[in-house]
Amino acid sequence: MTRLFAWIGIPYLLTLAAAVYFGAVIAGVLGCACLVGLGVVLWFRRLREIKLFTVVFLASAVALGSFSLAESQLEPKVSALDGQTALVTGRLCELPVKQYNRFYYVLEVEQIKTQQGDVITGIEKIRLSTQNALPIDLYDTLEGMVGLSRPSGGDGFSSRTYYQSKGISLFGFLYEYDGYGIEPAQSYPPYYYALRMRETMLDSIRTMLPPEQAELLAGALLGQTDGLDESVADDFRTVGFSHVLSVSGLHMAIVSQLLLGILTACRISKRLAGGLTMAGVLCFMALTGFVPSVMRSGIMLLFYLGSQVVRRNADSLNSLGLAVLVLGIANPYAAADTGLLLSFSATLGLLLFPPLAKRFFYRKFGRRLFRISRKPRMGWIRPMAHKFWMALAATMGAILFTLPITVLSFGEVSLIAPLANLLLMIPSSLLIQVGFAASILHITPVFSFLSMPLGIITGLLAKLLRWMAHLLAEIPFASVPASFGFVGVWLSASLSLMGIGVLLFRRKIPFATVSVLSAILLLSSILSHQIFQQSITRVAVLDVGTGTCVVVSKNGHGVLLGCEGYSSAVAENYLKSQGISRLDVIQLTEHSDEEMNNAAQVVQAFPTDQVILKQEEYLSGALQKALAEQSSVHYYQEESDISLWDGGKVLLRGSYEEQGLKLSVDGLEILLVTDRCQVTDESWWDADVIVAEGLPQKGSLLQPFFTVLSMEDINQEELSQENWPDADRIYTTGGQGHLILECRGREITIRRET
């Protein structure tokens, strides 16, 4: 059987992805179904002769069984520790990260001892957060009291399964004032030296370049995106080029080609150059932290380079299958890593789609281009057209094969991705190559002087890449949310058209006709969506954890009420998805430093007509600067009264913390409250919808049609104690996605958007 590893490894990874999506229980059922299917195949001789059936059923059954087994062993331990305080002993096994004014440390757990005296084993890693930086070095041992919690989300591609793919089962915050102990490391594993090299390279990049360019290079070269501005990352995601910030096959190929080119230029034999490049690939894998996407591409490259050393030809599909098989067997949660799935599907598209496109190109245009190229001074047209077509085919293959992963994971589809990939590929490749050379030379004492000119070029390339990504992201409908109903219809229709083409035409699939019909479907879907959604007012309660962040939008107008959360990225992403380029009003609620800093970033990204603030409130420096540049500020003392489009109003009496925020829109009354609110005004008790970040005092007096809790979870016991009305009609946002209320008069449609 040819390409055995491809037929084993690819179904194995896809089945693991299905297991992650459906959860352990359904995965177990599907595993049993695969075993039954395997038995049927082995029972009937004709089916048994088709070896592909046996291989696929067996690989799928093993994948489903391994995931179910791993989940059944881990889940009871994580559930027992969730919400508990325990004495944790562990070694720092990754570089610390600072985000959202907190410090994060990944600990390799040695022991977890609960307050009841039970010792829990089998937890590989936890991610610890602290308010202050700890005096801890790599592989030092920390012991302290830690509040433990599980990452948010359940089955499917959630935060929980993503962190589990990296071995992190629990989050924790250190009780810093209860005292903790740090013991210096006595010995170091080999990975320690790779981390030290990564740290040195990051310091080199940040010393050599200004912060904005340095963080982009750190993300593009090493996948270190903690310091990257959220708006920059959002621009790359909008244009469908975010894979440049997740180290994968693209980066590995660029670095290996650079190393091979340098070694070949030094007149080293091909076999020796291949062996040295293999060593370089291993080092680069270690530098990037052995993340699954890097492991996939690294294993493939090692097979390819190894075949050159022993003078054999490596089959790309077989190498891809073996790479993902190794990763899947080693880690049952590997398919929960979105980076790996994107890297795998893009590679599969690059291997399968361009050969088909090449045959189509020469069948349709080969003779015509040959005749043109024979004319005087026209010989360059044929090779240039071939290169352009193959570049377009590679881009389209990667985009088409990653589209289902993009829709499921990011909840959006980038319509400008083909153009963006063509335009950004060359500058991003040059950025990685020149930046890699500059950072290596910068830390080499003898050649450090050579890093200066390369550093200047790297900075210019980083600026160019940021500018191009931002320019493309500003194009209307550069990206559309997958939650828009037409996206699923369009995707299904396009796949159906391709399937019909395969069935009817087989060898001569009409790619051009299918592409044109798909484009027509997409444009007509966008147009119809715009027409039929014009008269609808949307009230979106955004998922920011615990806190208020509500967007009211209609016909391109937007109002932002509250801007809480760890960052402004959630609000900015939603506003962009609704095609809002300018805000009518921003009204702050808590007036905390965090909220004011988030509001400052929103104001900088979206020109705002009015910002409503409480009189005599302290303003952060970031918000003062943002307001001075472009916004009109209105202050209120006891009551704010803002008129919206079509007669809608926002009314605030006293302060948000005391009375709440009342929104009247299209005949509906929506009340935003906190757990500190008194809600003494009886006219506010009969609001149609309550949006709460905590149960307000006298909550039993309120009579809403339904309630949205903008918080992490629902405590049913607390709800019953407060006599909360209509406890069955309660929705929560924390970790589950935004709640969207679509208002047509007094008719409300509720949907969730992840």
Disulfide bonds with the S-S distance in Angstrom:
none
